[in-house]
Amino acid sequence: MKAFLFSFCYNILYTVGWLVTLPSYLLKQKRRGGFGTGLLERFGLYRVSYNREPKGVLYVHAVSVGEVVLALKFLRAWLRERGGSAVLATSTATGHATAVSAQIPGVRVIYAPFDLLGLPGRCFDRFEPEAIVLVEAELWPNFARAAKVRGIPMAMINARMSARSESRYRAFKWISKYYFSFLDAMGVQDKGDVRRFESVGVRSSIIHVTGSIKFDQQMAERREANAEFASILDKLKRGKPVVLAASTHDGEEVLIAEAARKAGGFPLIVPRHAERRHAVVRELEAQGWQCVLRTDGEIPETLKDHVCYIADTTGELRDWTALADVAVIGKSFLADGGQNPAEAVACGVPVLTGPHMENFDALVQLLEGVDGIARCDENRLADVLKEMLDNPLLAHAQSSRAQVALKAHFGATARTIRMICIMLKIPV
């Protein structure tokens, strides 16, 4: 009875919320270049050519760019080891573009259906997946129920749960228990996640500690510095060390740029959302900065005393990170949650974060335990940054300790594949 009431109320609230937010969603998709044929796919309507798709595919659901990058890593390994084909479904224009640009043979990229009653089932009936893989914690009730009715096993990979999320789920434990009951397997990042998921009703029998595919990916696939990007910075930085402001949010660009100036560094800014470029430029120019944008394509002949570079593109963060002397992590000073510092660690770049890294508690605790990360509030940012730039040997010793700590996650992708094979009862 409780499950029925939850489903009934959910469908009413979701439909109303969907209708209210649809106009803003369409505007956002148009601004990000995703308005058009992808909208039909969100209603479970696909091209006629999709009728020729092989049945029994692996269906992987990833929301946006970060999850898509993980999904691509997983799919490359899965198809290399198991063969076959796959469908990769994503919910955002940037995530879709990232998936399409990867051009993995045997992978069909689609937009995920809205969770309106009937739409997920239409999608599953078209592709008839052998199994469904959810990246991290994206699970929708109608989606899950449609899979269960059709007997499609479902796994969640790279799952994590913060203390804040645990408290919210525990407040409505009967709902969370029902919510997670649709899963047949769950791969979590560490033992702390096991305890938190069990506390909100996930069956201990389906939980596997696999480690983080994200850490496995970034340590295993480290790339050399991009020569084109290095040339750009050489023309701008005037011999100064590069301070990367990684995945910044509103207000952090000015904060980190000013701190870099006081510390004697050159600010390289990569906003979390590239469409904020004009607002970022306005804020920096108001403080006397000359802004050079990646999308401009050219470097001005005349440069002022205070110059910063803004990489206002998507999918290039790893290449810029490899060129930094220190990486300052965005969303950790003026917003809650933080961004993932693993990319910088993988590149051997010393990491500095603000006090708000709630979304990456496990990773931050891991790195702090080996003195592999620096943290401070906005008031001490310039001083701590200067100390790191003035003592590069100490800073790089910090990054080396961080790299060693992350090596524990080597093999996370292989362990995840093994978990799914066990779920499907196929030879490992």
N, C-alpha and C positions, 0 to 999 in steps of 0.2 A: 504493500500500500504506500509506504514511504517513497519507494522508487517511482511509482506511478505519479504521485503528487509532485515529486521533484521534476520529473520529465515534463509534466503538464505545465507547471509554473515556468520552467526553463524555456520552453518553446514560446510561451506568451511573451515573456520578458525579452528573449533574444530577438524575436520578430519585431517587437516595438523598437528596441534599441537599434536594430539593423535599419529599420525605416528612417529613424531619426538621424543616424550617422551616415547613411548612404550618400547624401550630397557632398559632405566633406571628404568622404572616402574617394569619390569620383574625382574631385578636384585635386586631391593629393596624388592619385594615380596619374592624372593628366600631367601634373607638374613634374612628376618623376619619369615621364615618358612611357607609362604603362597603360594608358587609356586606349581601348580599342578591342581587338579580337579576344584578348585575355578575359574580358568581362563575361563573354559567353561561357568560357570554361568554368568560371566561378559559379555558374548556374548548371554545371554538369552537361554542357553542350559542346561537342567536340567535332573536329573536322572529319569528313567522310574517310579521309586517308587513314585515320586512326583505327578503322575497322580491320585493317590488315595487321594490327599489332598482335604479337604472339600472346597467348593466354598464359596464366600462371607466372606473371612477373612478380618481382619484389617491388612493393609500393613503399616509397620513402617519403615521409612528410617532414618538411623543414620550413619554418616560417619566413625568416628574412636572411640577410647576407651571412651573418655569423653562423646560423644553423646550416645554411646551404653549404658553406665551406666545409663544415664537419661531414655533412651528408656526402659531398663529393669525395672526400678522403675515404669514407667508409665504402662507398660504391666502387671506387677504383679497386680497393682491396677485395671486396666481395666478388666482383665480376672476374678479377684476375684468378681468384681461387676457385670459385664455384661456376663461373660461366653464366649463360642465360642472358636475360634482359631485365630492365627495371624502369619504373616510372618514378620521377622525382617531382613532387608537388610542392609548390611554395605559394605564399600568400601575398608577397610584395613585388613591386616592379623591379626594385634593385636586386632582390633575391632571385627573381626569374632571370634577369639579365646575367647575373653571375653564373647561374646554372647553365644557361644556354652557351655562354662564352667558353665554358669548360670543354664542350664538344666531346663528351665521353661516348664512344661507340656503344650502342645497345641501350642507351638511356634516353627515354622520352621525357621532356620537361613540360609540365603543365601547371596551370594555376589551380590551387586547391579549391574545392567547392565551398561555398558558404555553408555554415552549419544549420541551414534551414531544413526543416523536416522533409526528407525525401531526396535531397540533393546529393549527400554523400553516397547513398545507395545507388543512385544513377551512375555515379563515377565508378563504383566498384563493379557494377554490372557490365560496364563498358570494358574495363581492363582485367577483370577477374583475377585479382592478385592472389598469389600463393601465400603471402604473408605481408603484414604491414609493419613498418619500422618508423617510430616517432622519434625525432631528434630532440633531446632534452625533455621539456615538460609540456609539450603542446598536445593536449588531448581534449577533444570536444565531445559532449554527450551524444548528439545525434550521429556523429561520425563513428564513435565507439560502438554504439548500439547497432548501427548498420553493418559493421564488421562482424559483430557477435552473431547477429541473425543469420548471416551468410557463412558462418563457421570459419572465418578468416582469422588465424592466430595473429596476435598483435604484441609487439615488444616496444619498450621505450629504452632508448640508448643514451648514454652520456648524461643520465639524469642527475640532478642535484637539487637540494632543498636547503634554503637558508633558515636560520633560526626564526626570522620574521615570518617567512612563509609557513613554517611549521606551526607557529602559534595561531595563524589564521585558519589553517586546515583543521587543527585540533578543536577550534571553537565550533566547528560543524563536522565533527568526525563521522557521523553517519552518512553525510553527503560525500565526504572524501573517500570513505570506505567503498561506497557504491561506485564512485567516480573511477577509482583505481581497480575495481574488481574486473573490469573488462580486459585488463592486461594479462598476458600469459608469461611474460618475462620482463625484467627490468634490470638494466645495467647501470650501476651507480658509480660515482667517482671515488668515494672513499668510505671507510667504515662509519664515519659520522653520518653520512647520508643514509646508511642502512638503518641506524637507530632512529633518525628523523622520519623516514618513510614508514617504518614499522609503527611508530607512535601515532601516525594518522590513518592507520588501517590497511596498509599494504601487506599482503601475505609474505612472511619471511621466506617461504619456499620458492618464490619467484625472483627474489632479489639476488643479484650477482655483483660482486665488486670487480669491475673491469678496469678501473682507472679512467682517466680522461682522454678521449680521442683527440681533443684539441691539443693537449700537451704532447701526446705521442706524435701528432702530425707536425707540430711546429719544431720539435727537436729533431725529428727525422728528416724533414724536408727543408732544412736551412739553405738559403740561397746566398750567393755572393752579391756584393753591392752592385746596383744597377749603374752602369757607366754613364748613361744619359743623365740620370738624376744626380749623380756625383758631379758631373760637369756643371749642371745648373747651380748647385750649391757653391761650388768653387768660385763662380762668378759673383756670388752675392755675399758670402759670409765674411770675406776680407780677413781670412786667417783665424776667425773666432771659432770656438767649439760650438757644435750644433746642439741646440736644445729642442727636442721634439715635444710638441704639445699634441698628444695622441688622443684622438676621438673626443675632442672637446665639446662641451655644451655651453649654453648661453652664459656669457660673462667670463668664462675661463680663458678665452683667447687673450683678452687684455691683461688679465691677471698674470698669466704665464709669460706673455711677451715682456711685460714690465719687469718681472722677476729675472728673466733671462738678460735683459739689458743691464740691470744692476749687478748681475753676477758675471758680466763680461761675455755672454754667449749670444749666439745668433738664433732667433726664434724661427722654427719650422713648424707650421701649424696645420694639422690635419683635422678639420671639424668632423664630428660624428655624422652630421647630415650635410652633404655638400650643397643642398639647396639654400642653406643659411649664408652662403658666401657674401651676399650683398650686405646683410646685417652685420656680419663679422667685419667687413671692410669699413663700414661706417663707424663702428665702435673704435676700431684701431686708428683710423684716420683722425678721429676726434681727439685722440691722445698724441697726435703728431707722428704717427707711423706712416711710412710709405709701404704700401702693400703690393706685392707681385703675386699674381695668381697663376696657378698651373694652367688653367683654361685660357689664359691670355696668349700663351704660346711663345711670347717674346719677353726678353729682359730689357727694361728701359736703358737707354744710353746713359742717362744721368741718374745717379742714386743718391739719396739723402743720407744723413748720418744714421738715422734709425730706420732700417729696412727689415721687413719680415716676409717670409714666403708662405703662401697659403696653397696647400695641395687640395684644391676643391674638386676632387675626383673620387670615384669609388673603386675599391679593389686594389689600391696601390700602397696601402699602409705598410705592408711588409717590406717593400723596397725602400721606402723612406726611413723606416725604422733601422734598417741595416747601416744607414749613414749617420746615425745620431751618436753623440757622445754621452748624452743623458736623455732618457725618455720620461717625461712627466705625464702621468696618466689622467685623462679627462674624466669628467663626471664624478670626481672624488673630492673636489674642493667646494664647489658651489651647488652641487646636486647630490642626491643620495644614490648609492649603489655601486659607482665606479665602473670602469671598463677593464677588460681582461689584460693583465700585464704579461701574460705568457709569451706573447709575440716578441716583446723586447728582450725578455730573458733568453729566448731561443736564439736571438741574434747576438747575444753577448753584450747587450747594452745595459748599463746600470739603470735601475728603475727608481723613480721617486713618485710617491702617491700622496694624496690628501688623506684626511681622516675618514672619508666615507667610501669604504670598499665593501659594503655589506653583501653585495651580490657575489663576491669572490672570497668569502670568509675562509674557506678551506685552503685555497691557494695562498692567500696572504699569510695565514697562520703557518703554513708549510714554509714559506720563504722567510718569515720573521724568525722562525725557529732556528734557522741556520745563518741569521744575520745577512739575508740575501736580498733585502729590500729596504729602502729608506722611506720614512713617512713623516709628514709634518702638516701643520695647518697653514692657511693662506698667509698668516702674519709672519711666519718663519720661512716661507718658500724661498725668497731671494737669498737668505743666509745659508740655508741648507744646500741650495743649488750651487752657490759659489764655493762652498766647501767641497762639493763633489767635483766641480770643474777644476779647482785648484789642486786637487789630490787624485789625479786619474788612476794611479796605481791602486789606491785604496778602493776607489769606485769600481774598478774592474775586478778586484778581488771579491767584492760583493757580488758582482754579476756571475763570477765563476762558481761561487757557492750556490747561487740560485739555480744555475744550470745543472749542477750535480743533483740537487733536490728533485728537479723535474724528471730526471732520468728514471725515477721509480715508475713513471707512467709509460715507459717504453713497453710496447706490446699491447697497449689498451685496445687497439683496433682488432688485433688477432683474437684477443679474449672476447671481444664483442661478437665477432663472427662465430666463434665457438658457441657462445650462448644461444645465438639464433639457430644454429644447426641443431643444438639439443632441443630447443623449442619445437622445431619442425621434425624431430626424430629422424634426422638424416645423418649419415656417417660424418664424423669430424675429421 
